Amino acid sequence: SHIMSEYVRMTDTERDQIDQDAQVFMRTCADAIHQLRTEAHKGVQSAQVKEHRTAVLDFIEDYLKRVCKLYSEQRAIRVKQVIDKKRL
């Protein structure tokens, strides 16, 4: 209870701003990965280097997808809670 008394709740406006910033950030990351993928093989002669870069970019892209999925799940919970509150 002591921890809860010090807890300051976020406003809906703050949550909306975080959602908006998160979406922009995820889009920016996806664009950056796409750009890196385009530039990764320029001037590289070694097949091993190309394969390594592709694997690293695949890993980063997969990680971003998992983060986006987690974010979407959390946002869906928030939306459901808002809808439930409005129903009551």
Summary of the structure (lengths in Angstrom):
residues: 88
radius of gyration: 19.8
end to end distance: 26.4
largest distance: 64.3
contacts: 173
relative contact order: 0.08
helix: 84%
strand: 0%
